[in-house]
């Protein structure tokens, strides 16, 4: 009986770790495009300021 309980506890812990890892990877995939887009926006804003000051 103890062996089955131990196996179930270890399997449950592994499942929790796997789900947590999946959610972390999913969160990174969602946030990466936002960071890239924000960098492009910042770069374009800098270029606009340079062009305004150039005139």
C-alpha positions as a printed Julia matrix, in Angstrom:
55×3 Matrix{Float64}:
  0.0    0.0     0.0
  2.83   2.37    0.85
  4.47   1.84   -2.55
  1.32   2.79   -4.45
  0.85   5.91   -2.31
  4.45   6.97   -2.88
  4.15   6.47   -6.63
  0.93   8.52   -6.73
  2.52  11.35   -4.73
  5.57  11.44   -7.01
  3.36  11.31  -10.12
  1.2   14.16   -8.79
  4.26  16.28   -8.06
  5.6   15.6   -11.55
  2.26  16.6   -13.05
  2.23  19.87  -11.14
  5.78  20.65  -12.28
  4.91  19.83  -15.9
  1.81  22.05  -15.85
  3.76  24.9   -14.24
  6.49  24.63  -16.86
  3.93  24.62  -19.66
  2.26  27.76  -18.3
  5.61  29.54  -17.95
  6.54  28.72  -21.56
  3.1   29.81  -22.76
  3.4   33.09  -20.83
  6.78  33.83  -22.39
  5.46  33.16  -25.9
  2.6   35.58  -25.3
  4.75  38.36  -23.82
  7.64  38.19  -26.34
  5.75  39.72  -29.3
  4.6   42.56  -27.05
  8.2   43.34  -26.1
  9.3   43.26  -29.73
  6.43  45.51  -30.78
  7.19  47.94  -27.96
 10.84  48.13  -29.07
  9.74  48.92  -32.63
  7.38  51.63  -31.37
 10.15  53.17  -29.27
 12.52  53.15  -32.23
  9.94  54.81  -34.49
  9.21  57.47  -31.86
 12.94  58.24  -31.64
 13.14  58.55  -35.43
 10.14  60.91  -35.45
 11.78  63.1   -32.8
 15.03  63.16  -34.79
 13.16  64.17  -37.95
 11.23  66.89  -36.1
 14.43  68.32  -34.63
 16.24  68.05  -37.96
 13.89  70.54  -39.66
